[in-house]
Amino acid sequence: MLDFRPAWWLPGPHIQTVWGRLSRRRRLVRFEREILEMPDGDELVLDHLPGSGPCRFILLHGLEGSSYSVYIQGILSRIAARGLPATAINFRSCARDPRRVLRSIPNRRPRFYHSGETTDFEFVLRTLKAREPGTVLLASGASLGGNVVLKWLGENPDQDLVRAAATISVPYDLGAGSRHLEKTFMGKIYVTSFLRSLRLKAAEVVQKFPELAGTIDPERVRRSRTFYEFDDAATGPLHGFTGAEDYYKRSSSIYFVGRIKTPTLCISSLDDPFLPHEVLARLRKEISPAIDLRVTKSGGHVGFVAGLHPLSSRYWAEETIVDWLIAHGLSDEQSGERSGKRSGEHGADAGGD
């Protein structure tokens, strides 16, 4: 599928955004789960998709997601169809107990995860590269996970761990995205859904580590109703930022994309309810020549659902990034399907409605 043509029966960004969450299976592939010991004494949960071949995909999920998120499962199922291996990283506090899929596996350290935390990602990359030195690593992230990938690539422009990368629906400017969600009825619904679990996690961390009482005010966390309020009360101080503004400024990938040298595909939609389209206009001026930016007119947030009817649903962004990564991450001899880079971007009328 070269161009995205949204499903006619899913009009509007919000239906595109939620359709997959409501209709797709969350166990399309079987994992081999690994509990990886981290340098700080904590644990990170990795879910490995068995396979063989010259490359391994490394996948990062979005806010409050996991390896069981429908878009991660969708990408993994497409990789599995190629017989290739992959590793899905569960951010700290996000891994689900496979016997109780809605319950998170707790952390040992007084922290969890955030949009700018790249050290865990790099540790996993180095660990996998040491295990499989001849394997090409291809990275992909959705939403928050995509922000982590882009920030890390910008922090390490001359890195030699990842051959190519791809992202979907990245919130490039965290502050702008947070303010945008506060302005609309549906935005507030999305935020309320996320904060329900985020507030619980923050409260659990404070309860487990009483020494944080002077760092995090549990009452401010409990009263938070916007991302800004939560990040100012919990995410920022818990992870070494002075507050929400400092966190957004130091973690937003828009400030790092100009340094990226690794071939990277970035897919976004103008109607993404999590990001004002003005940010995409700014992004076009900031990105490096290594980035292949594709902006569609519609698609929602990590939606991009195509197909003539519900029984033939296809997820264009997921299909596109897997094919693109294989083509750009492997040599002609290895992939047998390498194509020239599609430079530039799809304009506002790409794909149509």
QUIVEN-V569603 format. One record per residue. N is the residue number from 1. RES is the residue in three letters. BURIAL is + if it has 16 or more other ideal C-beta (glycine too) atoms within 10 Angstrom, else -. Layout:
# QUIVEN-V569603
N|RES|BURIAL + N|RES|BURIAL
This chain:
# QUIVEN-V569603
1|MET|- + 2|LEU|- + 3|ASP|- + 4|PHE|+ + 5|ARG|+ + 6|PRO|+ + 7|ALA|+ + 8|TRP|- + 9|TRP|- + 10|LEU|+ + 11|PRO|- + 12|GLY|- + 13|PRO|+ + 14|HIS|+ + 15|ILE|+ + 16|GLN|+ + 17|THR|+ + 18|VAL|+ + 19|TRP|+ + 20|GLY|+ + 21|ARG|- + 22|LEU|- + 23|SER|- + 24|ARG|+ + 25|ARG|- + 26|ARG|- + 27|ARG|- + 28|LEU|+ + 29|VAL|+ + 30|ARG|- + 31|PHE|+ + 32|GLU|- + 33|ARG|- + 34|GLU|- + 35|ILE|- + 36|LEU|- + 37|GLU|- + 38|MET|+ + 39|PRO|- + 40|ASP|- + 41|GLY|- + 42|ASP|+ + 43|GLU|+ + 44|LEU|+ + 45|VAL|+ + 46|LEU|+ + 47|ASP|+ + 48|HIS|+ + 49|LEU|+ + 50|PRO|- + 51|GLY|- + 52|SER|- + 53|GLY|+ + 54|PRO|- + 55|CYS|+ + 56|ARG|+ + 57|PHE|+ + 58|ILE|+ + 59|LEU|+ + 60|LEU|+ + 61|HIS|+ + 62|GLY|+ + 63|LEU|+ + 64|GLU|+ + 65|GLY|+ + 66|SER|+ + 67|SER|+ + 68|TYR|+ + 69|SER|+ + 70|VAL|+ + 71|TYR|+ + 72|ILE|+ + 73|GLN|+ + 74|GLY|+ + 75|ILE|+ + 76|LEU|+ + 77|SER|+ + 78|ARG|+ + 79|ILE|+ + 80|ALA|+ + 81|ALA|- + 82|ARG|- + 83|GLY|- + 84|LEU|+ + 85|PRO|+ + 86|ALA|+ + 87|THR|+ + 88|ALA|+ + 89|ILE|+ + 90|ASN|+ + 91|PHE|+ + 92|ARG|+ + 93|SER|+ + 94|CYS|+ + 95|ALA|+ + 96|ARG|+ + 97|ASP|- + 98|PRO|- + 99|ARG|- + 100|ARG|- + 101|VAL|- + 102|LEU|- + 103|ARG|- + 104|SER|+ + 105|ILE|+ + 106|PRO|- + 107|ASN|+ + 108|ARG|- + 109|ARG|- + 110|PRO|+ + 111|ARG|+ + 112|PHE|+ + 113|TYR|+ + 114|HIS|+ + 115|SER|+ + 116|GLY|+ + 117|GLU|+ + 118|THR|+ + 119|THR|- + 120|ASP|+ + 121|PHE|+ + 122|GLU|- + 123|PHE|+ + 124|VAL|+ + 125|LEU|+ + 126|ARG|- + 127|THR|+ + 128|LEU|+ + 129|LYS|+ + 130|ALA|- + 131|ARG|- + 132|GLU|- + 133|PRO|- + 134|GLY|- + 135|THR|- + 136|VAL|+ + 137|LEU|+ + 138|LEU|+ + 139|ALA|+ + 140|SER|+ + 141|GLY|+ + 142|ALA|+ + 143|SER|+ + 144|LEU|+ + 145|GLY|+ + 146|GLY|+ + 147|ASN|+ + 148|VAL|+ + 149|VAL|+ + 150|LEU|+ + 151|LYS|+ + 152|TRP|+ + 153|LEU|+ + 154|GLY|+ + 155|GLU|- + 156|ASN|+ + 157|PRO|- + 158|ASP|- + 159|GLN|- + 160|ASP|- + 161|LEU|+ + 162|VAL|+ + 163|ARG|+ + 164|ALA|+ + 165|ALA|+ + 166|ALA|+ + 167|THR|+ + 168|ILE|+ + 169|SER|+ + 170|VAL|+ + 171|PRO|+ + 172|TYR|+ + 173|ASP|+ + 174|LEU|+ + 175|GLY|+ + 176|ALA|+ + 177|GLY|+ + 178|SER|+ + 179|ARG|+ + 180|HIS|+ + 181|LEU|+ + 182|GLU|- + 183|LYS|- + 184|THR|- + 185|PHE|- + 186|MET|- + 187|GLY|+ + 188|LYS|- + 189|ILE|- + 190|TYR|+ + 191|VAL|+ + 192|THR|- + 193|SER|- + 194|PHE|- + 195|LEU|+ + 196|ARG|- + 197|SER|- + 198|LEU|+ + 199|ARG|+ + 200|LEU|- + 201|LYS|+ + 202|ALA|+ + 203|ALA|- + 204|GLU|- + 205|VAL|+ + 206|VAL|+ + 207|GLN|- + 208|LYS|- + 209|PHE|+ + 210|PRO|- + 211|GLU|- + 212|LEU|+ + 213|ALA|- + 214|GLY|- + 215|THR|- + 216|ILE|+ + 217|ASP|- + 218|PRO|+ + 219|GLU|- + 220|ARG|- + 221|VAL|+ + 222|ARG|- + 223|ARG|- + 224|SER|+ + 225|ARG|- + 226|THR|+ + 227|PHE|+ + 228|TYR|+ + 229|GLU|+ + 230|PHE|+ + 231|ASP|+ + 232|ASP|+ + 233|ALA|+ + 234|ALA|+ + 235|THR|+ + 236|GLY|+ + 237|PRO|+ + 238|LEU|+ + 239|HIS|+ + 240|GLY|- + 241|PHE|+ + 242|THR|- + 243|GLY|- + 244|ALA|+ + 245|GLU|- + 246|ASP|- + 247|TYR|+ + 248|TYR|+ + 249|LYS|- + 250|ARG|- + 251|SER|+ + 252|SER|+ + 253|SER|+ + 254|ILE|+ + 255|TYR|+ + 256|PHE|+ + 257|VAL|+ + 258|GLY|+ + 259|ARG|+ + 260|ILE|+ + 261|LYS|- + 262|THR|+ + 263|PRO|+ + 264|THR|+ + 265|LEU|+ + 266|CYS|+ + 267|ILE|+ + 268|SER|+ + 269|SER|+ + 270|LEU|+ + 271|ASP|+ + 272|ASP|+ + 273|PRO|+ + 274|PHE|+ + 275|LEU|+ + 276|PRO|+ + 277|HIS|- + 278|GLU|- + 279|VAL|+ + 280|LEU|+ + 281|ALA|- + 282|ARG|- + 283|LEU|+ + 284|ARG|- + 285|LYS|- + 286|GLU|- + 287|ILE|+ + 288|SER|+ + 289|PRO|- + 290|ALA|+ + 291|ILE|+ + 292|ASP|+ + 293|LEU|+ + 294|ARG|+ + 295|VAL|+ + 296|THR|+ + 297|LYS|+ + 298|SER|+ + 299|GLY|+ + 300|GLY|+ + 301|HIS|+ + 302|VAL|+ + 303|GLY|+ + 304|PHE|+ + 305|VAL|+ + 306|ALA|+ + 307|GLY|+ + 308|LEU|- + 309|HIS|- + 310|PRO|- + 311|LEU|- + 312|SER|- + 313|SER|+ + 314|ARG|+ + 315|TYR|+ + 316|TRP|+ + 317|ALA|+ + 318|GLU|+ + 319|GLU|+ + 320|THR|+ + 321|ILE|+ + 322|VAL|+ + 323|ASP|+ + 324|TRP|+ + 325|LEU|+ + 326|ILE|+ + 327|ALA|+ + 328|HIS|+ + 329|GLY|+ + 330|LEU|+ + 331|SER|- + 332|ASP|- + 333|GLU|- + 334|GLN|- + 335|SER|+ + 336|GLY|- + 337|GLU|- + 338|ARG|- + 339|SER|- + 340|GLY|- + 341|LYS|- + 342|ARG|- + 343|SER|- + 344|GLY|- + 345|GLU|+ + 346|HIS|+ + 347|GLY|- + 348|ALA|- + 349|ASP|- + 350|ALA|+ + 351|GLY|+ + 352|GLY|- + 353|ASP|-
